[in-house]
Amino acid sequence: MNAPVDIRTSLAVDAASLENLYREAFPEEDLLELVDRLLREKDGVLSLVALDQGVIVGHAIFTLCGITGGSQKVALLGPVAVSPVLQKRGIGSALIQDGLARLSDDDVRFVYVLGDPVYYGRFGFQAQNTVMPPYTIPEEWTGAWQSLCLGDVAELRPGCMLAVPGVWRDPALWRP
């Protein structure tokens, strides 16, 4: 990372900056409605911002979820956005690592993500085939469904499904 960033929990006053960040980071994909809905959740969402000299340059969201037939605390990572002019400087990594540490401190056992295996593999995420996503994802994305165990390895029954809150119950969110 070229310059250190400060990471903190997002605040309501960050909304306009986050809107600009997502428009810049994902010009071809409209994530604003999802991000807005996640930020309006009162419980179960960890929203972190990265600041460079007081300006928001990155954002990551972790949503607490469940597992059908299980009692483990788990979370879903995403979306993650970094200002395009500052990408590849470790800002996204810093946000994810900070979030993982906070979740681990809160006894979250697993974190799931649907994303680039090369990128998320750097944090220890591995292809997941025990706990399935809430919707069928395209076959070419199978390796993109990943998980990371925080702490002790826990056994999960094959065929379990990630139980997501209402915000995530849109099948379109699970397709490219």
Disulfide bonds with the S-S distance in Angstrom:
none
